[in-house]
Amino acid sequence: MIHQRFAVEFDRRTVGIAVRVPGGFMFYASDPRFEPIDGRLFRRARAIERQLKKIARKGDRRHAAPTSLSFAA
C-alpha cells in the first residue's frame, strides 16, 4: 500500500509531514516546537493546521503566517 505524504509548512518553514493513514492523517514533527503532537492521528488535515496555530500562539504571542500542506512525492 502506498501512503500519501504531505509536507506541512508553518510560518513559511517545513515543520513536519502528514501521512494519510486509515482514519485520517498521522503527523510527524521535524520542528521541536511541534513535538507535543508528533505521532498524533488527526481525522482531517485542517485539524493539524488548527493544532499548529494553537501551539504557536502559546509559545509565541505574535501572529504566524498561514499553514499550508503540500504534496511531497
Backbone bond lengths (Angstrom), bond angles and torsions (degrees), N, CA, C in turn:
res aa  C-N    CA-C-N  psi(-1)  N-CA   C-N-CA  omega(-1)  CA-C   N-CA-C  phi
1 M - - - 1.463 - - 1.531 109.12 -
2 I 1.315 115.99 131.36 1.455 121.38 178.71 1.530 108.17 -96.19
3 H 1.325 115.34 128.11 1.458 120.51 179.09 1.522 109.48 -96.89
4 Q 1.323 115.80 141.97 1.453 120.55 173.55 1.516 108.00 -80.85
5 R 1.320 115.65 135.57 1.462 121.75 178.68 1.521 108.40 -120.42
6 F 1.320 115.10 141.34 1.450 120.95 179.27 1.519 109.10 -129.06
7 A 1.331 116.36 132.35 1.461 119.91 171.47 1.518 106.97 -72.38
8 V 1.317 116.72 136.01 1.460 121.40 179.10 1.520 107.26 -108.26
9 E 1.325 115.83 119.99 1.456 121.99 -178.73 1.517 109.78 -112.11
10 F 1.321 114.83 141.52 1.455 121.34 176.90 1.513 107.76 -142.71
11 D 1.299 117.13 131.67 1.464 122.27 -178.60 1.534 110.83 54.79
12 R 1.342 114.05 41.25 1.473 123.18 178.17 1.529 114.54 64.86
13 R 1.342 117.10 21.32 1.471 120.91 177.31 1.519 109.19 -131.78
14 T 1.315 116.75 144.85 1.454 120.72 175.36 1.524 108.15 -72.81
15 V 1.332 115.95 125.79 1.468 120.73 -176.96 1.526 112.32 -117.05
16 G 1.331 116.72 -2.50 1.457 119.55 178.81 1.513 110.88 164.97
17 I 1.336 114.59 -167.93 1.458 120.77 176.01 1.521 108.58 -131.34
18 A 1.316 114.37 154.92 1.461 121.84 173.15 1.520 106.55 -119.58
19 V 1.317 116.32 130.15 1.460 121.85 -179.43 1.517 107.91 -114.39
20 R 1.334 116.28 127.59 1.458 119.90 177.81 1.525 108.24 -72.10
21 V 1.319 115.89 124.94 1.466 123.42 178.94 1.527 107.28 -133.48
22 P 1.325 117.50 165.64 1.462 117.98 175.83 1.535 110.12 -55.05
23 G 1.304 116.64 126.36 1.457 121.18 179.66 1.509 115.01 96.77
24 G 1.337 118.44 -4.93 1.459 119.21 177.70 1.510 114.10 146.54
25 F 1.342 115.03 -132.91 1.460 122.34 -176.80 1.519 109.81 -130.60
26 M 1.322 116.44 132.89 1.457 121.78 174.32 1.525 106.55 -96.27
27 F 1.338 116.04 129.92 1.464 120.93 -179.19 1.519 109.57 -101.13
28 Y 1.333 116.14 132.77 1.460 122.81 175.90 1.525 108.21 -122.76
29 A 1.303 116.63 115.68 1.461 122.14 -175.59 1.525 111.84 -79.10
30 S 1.322 115.50 140.43 1.465 121.45 170.63 1.525 110.08 -113.68
31 D 1.325 116.38 -8.10 1.455 123.27 178.50 1.524 108.25 -109.41
32 P 1.321 118.30 126.02 1.468 121.16 -177.17 1.527 114.98 -56.66
33 R 1.328 118.02 -26.19 1.471 119.91 178.80 1.527 112.25 -61.18
34 F 1.318 115.99 -26.35 1.461 120.04 -174.06 1.530 113.27 -108.38
35 E 1.315 116.61 15.41 1.466 120.60 176.66 1.525 113.52 -59.45
36 P 1.342 119.74 -29.61 1.471 118.75 178.53 1.532 114.07 -57.78
37 I 1.331 118.16 -23.00 1.463 119.39 178.92 1.523 112.33 -111.14
38 D 1.322 117.57 10.20 1.461 122.17 177.58 1.522 109.66 -61.22
39 G 1.317 116.56 129.67 1.456 121.43 178.46 1.517 114.52 81.47
40 R 1.311 117.19 5.74 1.463 120.95 -178.35 1.527 111.01 -86.58
41 L 1.329 115.90 142.68 1.453 122.34 177.84 1.528 109.53 -91.47
42 F 1.319 116.10 131.25 1.455 122.91 177.14 1.525 108.07 -120.42
43 R 1.316 117.30 135.72 1.465 120.99 -179.54 1.525 112.08 -65.45
44 R 1.326 116.39 -36.41 1.472 121.26 -178.44 1.523 110.16 -132.43
45 A 1.334 115.51 152.58 1.461 120.43 178.37 1.525 111.20 -61.74
46 R 1.312 117.82 -35.06 1.464 121.28 179.69 1.528 111.60 -62.70
47 A 1.321 117.00 -28.35 1.465 120.22 178.14 1.533 110.36 -66.75
48 I 1.321 117.01 -33.52 1.469 120.46 175.73 1.521 108.73 -63.89
49 E 1.321 115.67 -45.92 1.462 120.83 179.89 1.528 111.07 -57.01
50 R 1.321 116.62 -46.78 1.465 120.01 -179.86 1.525 111.59 -61.63
51 Q 1.329 117.05 -41.12 1.458 120.65 -179.05 1.527 111.33 -67.55
52 L 1.328 117.36 -39.41 1.466 120.63 177.41 1.530 110.69 -61.30
53 K 1.311 116.39 -43.44 1.464 120.32 179.10 1.526 111.00 -63.81
54 K 1.308 116.06 -40.37 1.469 120.84 179.55 1.531 111.00 -62.52
55 I 1.319 116.87 -44.67 1.463 121.39 178.82 1.529 110.13 -64.64
56 A 1.326 116.71 -42.78 1.467 120.49 -179.62 1.522 111.24 -63.12
57 R 1.338 117.21 -38.91 1.466 120.42 179.01 1.527 111.05 -64.60
58 K 1.316 117.02 -38.35 1.463 120.52 -179.72 1.523 111.37 -67.46
59 G 1.338 116.86 -41.12 1.454 120.73 -176.17 1.504 114.55 -89.84
60 D 1.309 116.15 -16.89 1.460 120.41 -174.26 1.517 107.66 -150.66
61 R 1.290 118.56 109.05 1.463 122.08 -172.34 1.529 114.46 -73.25
62 R 1.320 118.76 -5.66 1.465 119.15 177.93 1.525 109.21 -83.16
63 H 1.308 117.39 160.31 1.460 122.05 -179.51 1.521 109.27 -78.76
64 A 1.304 116.27 131.14 1.465 122.02 178.85 1.521 109.64 -92.81
65 A 1.315 115.26 160.19 1.462 120.98 176.52 1.522 108.76 -68.69
66 P 1.313 117.47 159.16 1.460 120.55 -178.49 1.527 112.67 -59.85
67 T 1.294 114.95 151.98 1.454 122.90 177.07 1.524 108.17 -85.50
68 S 1.321 116.46 148.39 1.452 118.92 173.32 1.520 109.54 -141.99
69 L 1.312 115.18 150.73 1.446 121.70 175.45 1.508 106.25 -112.51
70 S 1.324 117.28 132.16 1.461 119.76 178.42 1.510 109.11 -131.14
71 F 1.322 116.36 141.01 1.453 121.00 -176.58 1.513 110.77 -68.73
72 A 1.332 115.80 132.69 1.464 121.75 176.66 1.514 108.07 -114.12
73 A 1.288 116.98 126.30 1.475 121.51 -177.34 1.507 112.11 -69.56
